[in-house]
């Protein structure tokens, strides 16, 4: 934080005028610093809000993608179970191994 620089007050009007000038300079510097800090805060708040919005969009996307992938994978697992049970016909040992690999991969 900036420390105000208040000069030794001289005698009379010249000293008061110099002190007033220095106070005005310090006040202007403090206002500029406040303005800069305010801009930094606004920028960081905007970045945080944008990050939260992106997070919510990603969560919604992954929920949708998960649902859209689960439906066909469930069907694949169901069909591999039917094939493994011998429906519509009994599988050879090699075919049964491939069907089991499909099931474990899905």
C-alpha positions as CSV (number, residue, x, y, z in Angstrom):
1,X,0.0,0.0,0.0
2,X,1.3,3.5,-0.8
3,X,2.3,5.7,2.1
4,X,1.4,9.3,1.6
5,X,4.3,11.7,1.3
6,X,3.5,14.8,3.3
7,X,6.3,17.3,3.1
8,X,7.3,19.5,6.0
9,X,5.1,22.4,6.0
10,X,6.9,25.6,5.4
11,X,5.9,28.9,6.8
12,X,3.2,30.9,5.3
13,X,1.3,30.6,2.0
14,X,4.2,29.1,0.1
15,X,4.5,26.2,2.5
16,X,0.7,25.6,2.5
17,X,0.6,25.7,-1.3
18,X,3.4,23.2,-1.5
19,X,1.7,20.9,1.0
20,X,-1.6,21.2,-0.9
21,X,0.1,20.3,-4.1
22,X,1.8,17.3,-2.6
23,X,-1.5,16.1,-1.1
24,X,-3.2,16.5,-4.5
25,X,-0.4,14.5,-6.1
26,X,-0.7,11.7,-3.5
27,X,-4.5,11.7,-3.9
28,X,-4.2,11.4,-7.7
29,X,-1.7,8.5,-7.3
30,X,-4.1,6.8,-4.8
31,X,-7.0,7.2,-7.1
32,X,-5.0,5.7,-10.0
33,X,-3.9,2.8,-7.9
34,X,-7.5,2.2,-6.8
35,X,-8.7,2.3,-10.4
36,X,-6.0,-0.2,-11.4
37,X,-6.9,-2.6,-8.5
38,X,-10.6,-2.3,-9.4
39,X,-9.8,-3.2,-13.1
40,X,-7.8,-6.2,-11.9
41,X,-10.6,-7.4,-9.6
42,X,-13.2,-7.0,-12.4
43,X,-10.9,-9.0,-14.8
44,X,-10.4,-11.8,-12.3
45,X,-14.1,-11.9,-11.4
46,X,-15.0,-12.1,-15.2
47,X,-12.4,-14.9,-15.6
48,X,-13.9,-16.8,-12.6
49,X,-17.4,-16.4,-14.0
50,X,-16.2,-17.6,-17.4
51,X,-14.5,-20.6,-15.9
52,X,-17.6,-21.5,-13.9
53,X,-19.7,-21.2,-17.0
54,X,-17.3,-23.5,-19.0
55,X,-17.4,-26.0,-16.1
56,X,-21.2,-26.2,-16.2
57,X,-21.1,-26.6,-20.0
58,X,-18.6,-29.4,-19.7
59,X,-20.6,-31.2,-17.0
60,X,-23.7,-31.0,-19.2
61,X,-21.8,-32.3,-22.3
62,X,-20.3,-35.2,-20.3
63,X,-23.7,-36.1,-18.9
64,X,-25.2,-36.1,-22.4
65,X,-22.3,-38.0,-23.9
66,X,-22.4,-40.6,-21.1
67,X,-26.1,-41.2,-21.7
68,X,-25.7,-41.3,-25.5
69,X,-22.9,-43.9,-25.2
70,X,-24.6,-46.0,-22.5
71,X,-27.6,-46.8,-24.7
72,X,-25.8,-48.5,-27.6
73,X,-23.3,-50.2,-25.2
74,X,-26.2,-51.7,-23.3
75,X,-27.5,-53.1,-26.5
76,X,-24.1,-54.5,-27.5
77,X,-23.8,-56.2,-24.1
78,X,-27.3,-57.6,-24.4
79,X,-26.6,-59.1,-27.8
80,X,-23.3,-60.5,-26.7
81,X,-25.1,-62.2,-23.8
82,X,-27.6,-63.8,-26.2
83,X,-24.8,-65.0,-28.5
84,X,-22.9,-66.4,-25.5
85,X,-26.1,-68.3,-24.4
86,X,-26.2,-69.9,-27.8
87,X,-29.1,-67.9,-29.2
88,X,-29.8,-68.2,-32.1
89,X,-27.2,-71.1,-32.4
90,X,-24.3,-72.5,-30.4
91,X,-21.0,-70.7,-30.9
92,X,-17.7,-72.3,-31.5
93,X,-15.0,-71.9,-28.8
94,X,-13.2,-69.2,-30.9
95,X,-16.4,-67.3,-31.5
96,X,-17.4,-67.5,-27.8
97,X,-14.0,-66.0,-26.8
98,X,-14.5,-63.1,-29.3
99,X,-18.0,-62.5,-27.9
100,X,-16.7,-62.5,-24.3
101,X,-14.0,-60.0,-25.4
102,X,-16.8,-57.8,-26.9
103,X,-18.7,-58.0,-23.6
104,X,-15.7,-57.1,-21.4
105,X,-14.7,-54.2,-23.8
106,X,-18.2,-52.8,-23.7
